[in-house]
Amino acid sequence: MAVLEISDLIAAWDPVTGERLPVARTDVLARLRAAGDERAVRIVEQMPASDGILEPGAVDRLYVRVHTELQRLGEELHLARRFTELLVPVLAAVRAAGWGPPLRVVDIGCGVGFVVRALAASGILGTDVELLGVDQNPVLVAEAARLADDEGLPCRFVCGDAFALTETATVYLSSGLLHHLRADALPDFFGAQVDRGAAAFIHYDIASTRLAPLGAWVFHRARMREPLGRHDGVASARRAHDHRLLLAAAAQAQGMDTFVFRPVFHTNPFCAAMHPVVGIRPELAEGFRRALGRRARWLVGASGRGEKAGP
């Protein structure tokens, strides 16, 4: 049966006009029952509804609460530092090759913008780097923009499709996005970034291990209060793609050398650890490896070994 996340089902917007669409609670419950997820059914049954339609205001407040808790998890998992570990050498290689300025880093599915805001607050990427967060949920984009404004941060957030923006990205990022995509949609996702002229991409997601769902249950039970967040955290671990599948999909994006950084067989299988798929233009790859230094040994290509990463 399909593994569903409640947060994917309880709100919808017209992709052309951006107009909010009504979501019938019975429709959501029917999909969850068809997936055999009675726990999710019980959670949705408790959500406020009017004339059978889930209350938009209640749903929006729930989204913000859950993503605020996710931000705390991101802080605990040191996500901003993890991205910095790879972004700094990527941008060093890009600058050395004569790209930009400006250099633009775009976070796809940014949520409330934790990664973008943390990078902006640190200033570690340099003043020639523009930071842009993109999400198709206007509620989360509005919250991200509000937080950035309150914090006085040099970054922007927009609602829409990251691949339909007029701005192009030097580097595309995401965290916790890949498992939301079907396996057969992954090659097009990676390919779109090549087609848009990106120099590189870094996509962090949950490492797929046999014990990851149990680890996610323990971790989210201890760290999250919202039942929806606890449910979706475990569902995310269950939906995570195997790193070999991700590498194979990324490799179909002709024009990028692709790797997994710190792959799953170097992690504790009990933990829903996160690791990234990394892609970089071949002409930039050697400069990236030099800038990465000894950490380049953690780059593992499609062969399953790190020989592409150098010594």
Sequence and secondary structure as in RCSB ss.txt:
>XXXX:A:sequence
MAVLEISDLIAAWDPVTGERLPVARTDVLARLRAAGDERAVRIVEQMPASDGILEPGAVDRLYVRVHTELQRLGE
ELHLARRFTELLVPVLAAVRAAGWGPPLRVVDIGCGVGFVVRALAASGILGTDVELLGVDQNPVLVAEAARLADD
EGLPCRFVCGDAFALTETATVYLSSGLLHHLRADALPDFFGAQVDRGAAAFIHYDIASTRLAPLGAWVFHRARMR
EPLGRHDGVASARRAHDHRLLLAAAAQAQGMDTFVFRPVFHTNPFCAAMHPVVGIRPELAEGFRRALGRRARWLV
GASGRGEKAGP
>XXXX:A:secstr
     GGGTS EE TTT  EE  BHHHHHHHHHHTT HHHHHHHHTS EETTEE HHHHHHHHHHHHHHHHHHHH
HTTHHHHHHHHHHHHHHHHHHTT  SSEEEEEET TT HHHHHHHHH TT TTEEEEEEES HHHHHHHHHHHHH
HT S EEEES GGGSSS  SEEEEES GGGS GGGHHHHHHHHHHTT SEEEEEEE   TTHHHHHHHHHHHH  
 HHHHHHHHHHHHH   HHHHHHHHHTSTT EEEEES GGGS TTS  EEEEEEE HHHHHHHHHHHGGGGGGEE
 TTSS GGG  
